[in-house]
Structure formats: structure tokens, C-alpha cells
Amino acid sequence: MTSELTLTESGPAAGRPVLVLHGGGGPATVASIAEHFAATAPTLLPTHPGWNGTPRPDGLTRVADLAAAYLRLLRERHLSDVLVVGSSLGGWIAAELAAADTQGLISGIVVMDPVGIEVEGEPIRDFFALDPRGVAEYAYHDSDRFYVDPATVPAERLAVLRGNMAALRVLSGGPAMSDPTLRPRLAAVTVPTLVLWGESDRIVTPAYGKEYAASFANARFEVVAEAGHLPHLEQPARTFALLDGFAAETGGHVRDPR
């Protein structure tokens, strides 16, 4: 499975490895995060199978399957002291990775407005029921700035976006976008965790995020003002400052040289 993964690798050969995991919008939504870390660290940016026209194996139907594939990748590359940064669906994958990491390969995780758990009274917005205007209004602080009129998008690009949404629906389990078994398992995750949330996110609210952070054994919750579901796009300076601070505080294990 890992040989079939589509990976963009950047940054120096030495240093603390960073794995950047995208959400439903595809790798372009987190490209700025990968670029930021690649200035000083070896950085891996996968395209999840099924996104951007990549093949999705029949057996890969759950977020846990995808997390297992990325954990195998870390093992096969003999990577340790790994910082994992995930946005939205990618945050869910990062949480699953940390929960499944029995070898201690991961030394820190950042989850940015993730989905994946169930919080009573804070339902996840049915993303699939939203039209493009609704996506902009619920996902962004400045909806006018990020709204894209589908009439202005080339047909080829629209086909890619439809394929991405189909892959998201399969991997996330549809509108629910959660696994009822995840939250109890997060209590066993002891690696340092940063839970970042856009103050204006209405796909998953900051109240949902606060409960997400409380699910981990060792997490800090930070809210980014004037940002929505993708705070690194609306407030890059504020977001990267928090990411850099967390990266500096965590890690430090010797990387396996094999």
C-alpha cells in the first residue's frame, strides 16, 4: 500500500521529519504549511488515495485504514521524532495515527479544526449538503474572499473536485464524519498535542474543538481569531507562530539513521 502512496517530499535531508495531512479540499489547502516547514525540515505531503485523481484501493474505506498506511510509511522510512500536522480530515487522520503509534515514532501532533469525534450538543455540519456559497459562509471568517463561483471553474477542475468529494464521503463515513470509537481512544494518546481552531469555524465549532482537546491526555487548545475552518489560509502569520512555537517545544529524539 505504501508504495502506491502519492508523496511530495521537500526540505533538507536532515532534521525532524514533518508529515502534513490535508483535508477534503486536497493537498493544495495545506501546501503553505508544507512549504513553511520545508524551509528547515524534511517534509512529507501525501495526497490521500482517491484525491486529485489518484487511485484508492478497494480495501481503503476508513480513516483508520489511511492512518495505518501512513504509520507503515513512517516505519518503512525509519522515521522517528515525527511531527504530524493535520487539517480537518487530516487532523482526524493525525489523531488516529497517534492512537495507533505503539512504537513512539510520533513526538507531537497538531490537529487543526479536525473532525472525527462525537460531541453531544455540537454536531458536525453536514458539509455535503452545502452549496458553494454555504461552504464559504460556514468554513471561512471572510466568506466573500474565499467564495468561488462554480461557473468560473474549468470543467476539468470541477471533475477533480467532485472526485475529491466522493473520496471524502467514503473515507469519512458520509455526513457524520466521525467514528464513535475514536474519542475514548484519544485518552491514551500522551504525546504533546496542539489543537488549533478558527474562531469563526461553523463546520465544527470552537466548542466542539475544546471538547476535542479535552479528549487527549496532553493537549493544548488555541483559538485563532478572524479565521474559520482553515486558519492557516486566513491568518497565516498567527497560525504559523503557534505551529513554530509548538514545534520548538516538542520533539528532540534522535532520528533512526538506518
C-alpha positions in Angstrom: 0.0 0.0 0.0 2.7 2.5 0.9 4.4 2.0 -2.5 1.2 3.3 -4.0 1.1 6.5 -2.0 1.5 9.8 -3.8 4.0 11.9 -1.9 5.5 15.3 -2.3 8.8 15.5 -0.5 10.6 18.8 0.2 13.1 20.4 2.6 16.5 19.3 3.8 17.6 15.7 4.2 18.3 16.0 7.9 16.2 17.3 10.7 12.9 16.5 12.4 10.5 15.0 9.9 7.2 16.6 9.4 4.1 14.8 8.0 1.4 17.2 6.7 -2.1 15.8 6.1 -4.7 17.5 4.1 -8.5 17.7 4.5 -11.3 17.2 2.0 -10.1 20.1 -0.2 -6.9 18.2 -1.2 -3.2 18.9 -0.8 -3.4 22.4 -2.2 -5.2 23.5 1.0 -2.1 22.7 3.2 0.6 23.4 0.6 1.6 26.5 2.5 2.1 24.5 5.7 4.4 22.1 3.9 6.3 24.9 2.3 6.7 26.6 5.7 8.1 23.5 7.4 10.3 22.6 4.4 12.4 25.7 5.0 14.1 23.9 7.9 12.8 20.3 8.0 12.3 17.2 5.8 8.6 17.4 4.9 6.2 14.8 3.5 2.9 15.9 2.0 0.8 12.9 0.8 -2.2 13.1 -1.5 -4.7 10.8 0.1 -5.7 7.9 -2.2 -8.7 9.0 -4.1 -7.9 12.7 -4.2 -6.8 14.6 -7.3 -7.4 11.5 -9.5 -5.2 9.1 -7.5 -6.3 5.5 -7.2 -8.0 4.4 -3.9 -7.5 0.7 -3.2 -10.8 -1.2 -2.6 -9.8 -2.1 1.0 -9.2 1.5 2.0 -12.6 2.7 3.2 -12.0 4.2 6.6 -9.8 6.9 8.2 -8.2 4.2 10.3 -7.1 2.4 7.1 -5.4 5.6 5.9 -3.8 6.2 9.3 -2.4 2.6 9.2 -0.9 3.2 5.7 0.9 6.4 6.9 2.1 4.6 10.0 3.6 1.9 7.8 5.2 4.7 5.7 6.9 6.1 8.8 8.2 2.6 9.8 9.5 1.8 6.3 11.3 5.1 6.1 12.7 4.5 9.6 11.5 7.9 10.7 11.2 8.9 14.3 10.6 12.1 16.3 7.9 12.9 13.7 5.7 16.0 13.9 2.3 15.3 12.3 0.2 18.3 11.3 -3.3 17.6 10.0 -6.1 19.9 8.8 -9.8 19.0 9.0 -10.0 15.3 7.8 -6.2 15.4 8.1 -6.5 16.2 11.8 -8.7 13.2 12.2 -6.1 11.0 10.5 -3.4 12.5 12.7 -5.4 11.6 15.8 -5.8 8.1 14.5 -2.1 7.9 13.8 -1.2 9.0 17.3 -3.6 6.5 18.8 -2.1 3.6 16.7 1.6 4.6 17.2 2.7 1.9 19.6 6.4 2.3 18.7 6.6 6.0 19.7 7.6 7.2 16.2 5.5 10.4 16.6 6.7 13.0 19.1 4.0 15.7 18.5 0.8 16.2 16.7 -1.1 19.3 15.6 -4.8 19.0 14.7 -6.4 22.0 13.0 -10.2 22.1 13.1 -10.4 18.3 12.9 -13.5 16.2 12.6 -13.7 12.6 13.8 -15.2 12.6 17.3 -18.8 12.9 18.5 -19.6 15.7 20.9 -23.1 15.9 22.4 -24.8 19.2 21.5 -22.1 20.2 18.9 -23.0 18.3 15.7 -20.7 18.4 12.7 -22.2 20.4 9.9 -23.4 18.3 7.0 -20.7 19.5 4.6 -22.1 17.5 1.7 -25.5 19.4 2.0 -23.9 22.8 1.5 -23.7 24.6 -1.9 -20.5 26.5 -2.7 -21.9 29.7 -1.1 -22.8 27.7 2.0 -19.3 26.2 2.2 -17.8 29.7 2.1 -20.1 31.0 4.8 -19.7 28.1 7.2 -16.0 27.5 6.6 -14.5 31.0 6.5 -14.4 34.1 8.6 -14.3 36.2 5.4 -16.7 34.3 3.1 -16.6 36.8 0.3 -12.9 36.5 0.0 -12.9 32.7 -0.3 -16.2 32.1 -2.2 -15.6 30.6 -5.7 -18.4 30.7 -8.2 -18.6 27.2 -9.8 -19.4 28.9 -13.1 -15.8 30.3 -13.2 -14.2 26.9 -12.6 -13.0 24.9 -15.6 -14.8 21.6 -16.2 -11.7 19.6 -15.6 -11.2 21.2 -12.2 -14.8 20.6 -11.3 -14.4 16.9 -12.2 -11.4 16.7 -9.8 -13.4 18.4 -7.0 -16.3 16.0 -7.5 -13.8 13.1 -7.2 -12.4 14.5 -4.1 -15.8 14.9 -2.5 -16.6 11.3 -3.4 -13.4 10.1 -1.7 -14.2 12.2 1.3 -17.7 10.7 1.6 -16.2 7.2 1.6 -13.4 7.8 4.0 -15.3 10.0 6.4 -18.4 7.8 6.5 -20.6 10.4 4.9 -22.2 13.3 6.6 -21.4 12.0 10.1 -17.7 12.5 9.6 -17.0 10.7 12.9 -16.0 7.4 14.5 -17.7 6.8 17.8 -14.7 4.7 19.0 -12.2 7.5 18.4 -12.8 9.8 21.4 -12.3 7.1 24.1 -9.1 6.0 22.4 -7.6 9.5 22.4 -7.3 9.4 26.2 -4.4 7.0 25.7 -2.5 9.5 23.4 0.2 11.0 25.6 2.4 12.8 23.0 2.2 16.6 23.1 -0.8 17.7 21.1 -1.8 21.2 19.8 -5.4 21.6 18.9 -5.8 24.7 16.8 -9.2 26.2 16.0 -10.5 29.0 13.9 -12.8 31.2 16.0 -15.3 31.6 13.2 -15.5 27.9 12.1 -19.1 26.8 11.7 -18.4 23.4 10.2 -17.1 22.3 13.6 -17.4 25.0 16.2 -14.7 26.1 18.8 -16.9 24.5 21.5 -16.5 21.2 19.6 -12.8 21.9 19.4 -12.5 22.5 23.1 -14.0 19.0 23.7 -11.7 17.5 21.1 -8.7 18.9 23.0 -10.0 17.6 26.3 -10.2 14.1 24.8 -6.4 13.9 24.7 -4.2 13.2 27.7 -1.7 16.0 26.9 -3.3 18.7 24.7 -3.3 22.5 24.5 -6.2 24.3 22.8 -5.6 27.5 20.9 -8.1 29.7 19.1 -7.1 31.7 16.0 -9.1 35.0 15.8 -10.6 36.1 12.5 -10.3 32.7 11.0 -12.6 29.8 10.1 -12.1 26.1 9.3 -8.7 26.7 7.6 -7.0 29.2 9.9 -3.6 28.9 8.1 -5.2 30.3 4.9 -7.0 33.2 6.6 -4.4 34.0 9.3 -1.1 32.5 8.2 1.1 34.6 10.5 -0.8 33.9 13.6 -1.2 30.2 12.7 2.5 29.7 11.8 3.6 31.4 15.0 1.6 28.8 17.0 2.9 26.0 14.9 6.5 27.1 15.2 6.2 27.5 19.0 4.8 24.1 19.4 7.4 22.5 17.1 10.2 24.2 19.2 8.6 22.9 22.5 8.3 19.2 21.4 10.5 16.6 19.8 14.2 16.0 20.3 14.5 12.3 19.9 17.4 11.0 17.8 16.3 10.1 14.3 16.9 6.5 13.4 19.8 6.6 10.9 19.0 3.3 9.2 
